[in-house]
């Protein structure tokens, strides 16, 4: 008599990879890390769990998607007041505020960790998703040059992991905000949030929402005109000026964006597109804003974004901490790449050589061969339990292990070509 | 008027590292990964969140420490039935049962991820802790050789990350179980659990508990004698035989342990100690058991352990999946190493060269120098915003960046020795 079996299943929206998919993810994470560290960004990680008051310190939009924690048999009330992070920005703000005296500024960090949101899953959207956030934060003042460095490094990382066809969408909030001010609009924040939806709901939808906000037809027409400006060079400034609105913040934004785009183009070959409708949902962005889009696929959402903020942690410290940062949607990009066939899986194991155990082989010698290969960096396993050769070769085939070593006659077989050759474990090298 | 500041703080028991500590952790994780992959173990990761029925499928001991999840504004009842994993064994069992048809057996995997338990924190014990589990799982039958391979690879990993002074404690449950059977003891499982406490509560404590279990004085004396057997060679079998108990399971256990220890000693130079009292708390171990101890420190708890099990996922699949595995307590080891001074922190950044921005420098040329250095694998950042040289040198000093590059005259300065030399960014190399 046996108890009923529990169904072995993950929860919907919590992705899990098979070994061959995980190898692709590892390669992505390794390459991203290498790019950021080559530019001097250090890694940090924060605990998965944060105090609720910290998580709720930024924005109320995500509240209903937030996961909170309790104990199965709770004894302490205190523990009910914590939750899983829904982004990496809030924990980073808390980290900098908490460790401010131990950090050296400008502080350059990247952080590759999962986040959680109780959303409805779809392609590229999960309840657990890994992001890589990269930020530079200073005390009091951060030079504009970093607004160009951040997207240059992030686009380099996207390219290194195989996303060659991307474009950087870039704008500066001061432009739209100053423009709206110059038009005499009072509800500037609301206006910007509506203009940000231009691509999703179209100009008719935006017009309707701006009318509800009590903007005049003249104001709405002007807003739509600026939001539709879209250039792949520096001509955006002239196009904005042609609309005839005068405002100091607007001029500041145009100058910042021009400088930033110039330096970016000298740092990075990934094409940019200045898109005036790009505002980004979060209120804390105060200058440059970015999004990264895939080009030539059906996937319309961005694979990352970010921007400049005046003050990282105003709810947690009196220190003024301006910064600029971007986020890479790693789970989203990997999910989309696998789905659209931009990436394909290969080996199911890191092993390069399988030492087979044929009858009469000397186990000590087999282990010695494997050790010699490993000493020279060749990933090697031994089929310790022996048994039929056919079974051992099937194992190598199923895992797509490229080479099999017959210790008994020092033969190595290339499993793809079928070639065999006598080889010395002290000098043989796999073909890459 | 400003709102009251929220205190930026992590939750007790959830460790967080400063950049210089995180660099040490990264080095540990990289080296562990390199060792496991060199032996052909693939990486897997499982979602942080599992269904409660899966988490509760193994053991009830940890229930009260388990963290469960809900949504801040719950709409779906289903979601209340999930929790954070408290170890990596249960998610691994679920993974193998769920993906059985997509995996190639023997399946060799390592998994480095955090787990959560709502315990009281102390040195080496946290509420969030990273472990590395390594297991080999087969279908139906797994060769005994793997019982020797697993501790050999794990001890190699411990040594590679700087834990040179360790000893492998090893035993086999069949020996104690068969011995107890041979003595006519009925409550074998309970007897083993009590004997496992020998080191913690001493022989008087064990005697008292076994008396409560209604064992006879003769049985208790014999049990204490075998549990106190402790050898650093193969003499344990003779010592057990000298106690005069005859039992088939006992003989099987002695043979398995002898074979396993012999092969282990040929694979690995880390000393072993056969300790008959080593049973391990979990009921699912059925043969070989291990623990790894630090030698020459005050820290008495183990830094890892594991064993052989007959059936990984019996609650979730009808397939018989025998395996053997060990766990490395990474957070525990790092915490102890930092506390006891076995490891010390160094640089606060991965940067090897800081290109300083002195007045009159050409920004394009500075960026070009940095790019040339990075192309050759040298991690380089540019002090983009410029300003006083003293401030830039202080930044390099504070982050312990080893070299500073003066682009204006192509001079590179070693920040430790103070030496300066003219250098070419196409050929210069840092001293390692």
Interface residues (C-beta under 8 A of the other chain):
Chain A: X3 X5 X6 X7 X8 X9 X10 X11 X14 X15 X16 X17 X18 X19 X22 X23 X26 X37 X38 X39 X40 X41 X42 X43 X44 X45 X46 X47 X48 X49 X50 X51 X53 X54 X57 X63 X64 X65 X66 X67 X68 X69 X70 X71 X72 X73 X79 X82 X83 X84 X93 X94 X95 X97 X98 X99 X102 X103 X104 X106 X108 X109 X114 X116 X118 X127 X128 X142 X143 X145 X146 X149 X266 X267 X313 X315 X316 X317 X318 X348 X349 X350 X351 X354 X364 X367 X374 X377 X379 X380 X381 X384 X385 X386 X395 X398 X399 X401
Chain B: X3 X5 X6 X7 X8 X9 X10 X11 X14 X15 X16 X17 X18 X19 X22 X23 X26 X37 X38 X39 X40 X41 X42 X43 X44 X45 X46 X47 X48 X49 X50 X51 X53 X54 X57 X63 X64 X65 X66 X67 X68 X69 X70 X71 X72 X73 X79 X82 X83 X84 X93 X94 X95 X97 X98 X99 X102 X103 X104 X106 X108 X109 X114 X116 X118 X127 X128 X142 X143 X145 X146 X149 X266 X267 X313 X315 X316 X317 X318 X348 X349 X350 X351 X354 X364 X367 X374 X377 X379 X380 X381 X384 X385 X386 X395 X398 X399
